[in-house]
Amino acid sequence: MEIKKAAMAGTLESSDAQVTIEPGNGMIELSIESSVIHQFGKQIRAIILDTLKRLEVENAKVTVVDKGALDCTLKARVECAVYRSNDITENLPWGGVIR
């Protein structure tokens, strides 16, 4: 899926994550800031990249500010930001694309 415009999903509240996605420069650029980066940084990165792969996003700049979000929350925030970047607001395949 192509990223058409900048979009954001999530909050900066505890146990949540704020994901910002923008059109990229031919690749996935991922920036992660997390309060638990030392314990779970590899897992956070893997969840985000796997979600983008499943949504067929290959060209995007992604910024994640994580406040201890669970894996399912990270997936949902990335998915929502991608859909918002494409103005997809109806008939969302929530859970159908992400397994």
PAKE-609020 format. One record per residue: x, y, z of N, C-alpha, C in turn. Coordinates in steps of 0.2 Angstrom, whole numbers, plus 5000, padded with zeros to 4 digits. Each point is the difference from the previous one (the first is absolute). Layout:
! PAKE-609020
XYZXYZXYZ...
***
This chain:
! PAKE-609020
500449945000499650065000500450065000499950054996500350065000499850055005500550035003499950065005499950064996499450035000499850064996500250065004499950005006500150075004500149985007500350055004500149995007499449985004500149955005499449995004500349975007499650015005500249985007499449965003500249955004499649975004500349995007499550005005500349985007500150065004500249995006500150065005500649995004500250055004500649995004499849985007499549975001499849985007500449935001500049995007500349945002499749944997500449954998499849944997499750014993500150054996499850014994500650024995499950014994500650024996499750054994500450054999499850054994500449984994499649994995500449984993499850054995500650034997499950054995500349964994499650014994500349974994499950054994500550004996500150054995500349974994499850034994500449974994500749995001500349954997500749995001500450024994500749985000500550014995500249944997499549954999500249944996500149945005499950015006500249955005499650015007500049955004499750015007500550045004499950065003500450035005499650005006500349965005499749995007500450045005499650045004500350035006499649985006500349975005499649985006500350045006499550035004500250025007499649975004500249975005499649955005500350015007499649995005500250005007500249935002499949954995500249935002500549984994500350044997500449984994500649955002500350015006500549955001499749935002499450005002499849935001499649974994499750044996499549984995500150034993500650034999500150034994500049964994500349945000500049964994499349974999499649995005499349984999499650054997500150065003499650064997500150014993500750004998500250014993499749944996500049945002499849944996499250014999499650025005499350014999499850054995500450065001499850054995500249984993500649974999500249984993499549954997499849955004499649954998499350024998499850055004499350034998500050044994500650044999500050034993500149954995500449955001500049954994499449974999499649985005499349974998499550054997500150065001499650054997500350024993500649974998500350014994500350074999500250035006500350075000500849994999500250034995500849994998500350075000499750055000500350075000499650045004500450015006499750055005500550025005499850065003500450025006499649995006500249965005499649985006500350035006499650035004500350035007499549975005500349965005499649975005500350035007499550035004500250025007499649955004500349955003499749955004500050015007499549995004499950015007499849945003500349944998499949945003499449964997499850014994499549974996500149924999499449975001500049934998500149994993500249944998500149984993499450024996499449985002499350014997499950074999500250045005499950074999500550034995500649985000500450024994499849994993499749945000499849974993499450054998499550015005499450044998500250074999500550035003500250074999500350014993500449954998500450004993499449994995499649955001499549994995499550064999499850035006499650064999500450064997500650015001500450064997500049994992500149934998500149994993499350014997499449985003499450014997499850075000500250045005499950075000500450044994500649974999500450044995499749994993499549954999499749994994499350025000499750035005499350025001499649945000500249955002499549945001499750005006499350025000499650015006499449955001499949974994499449955000500249934999499649955002500149934998500849985002500250025006500749995002500149925001500549974998500149935001500349995007499850035005500349995007500149935001500649985002500249935002500049954994499750024994500049964995500749994996500450065000500650004997500649985005499950025006500549995005499849945004500549955000499949945004500649995004
***
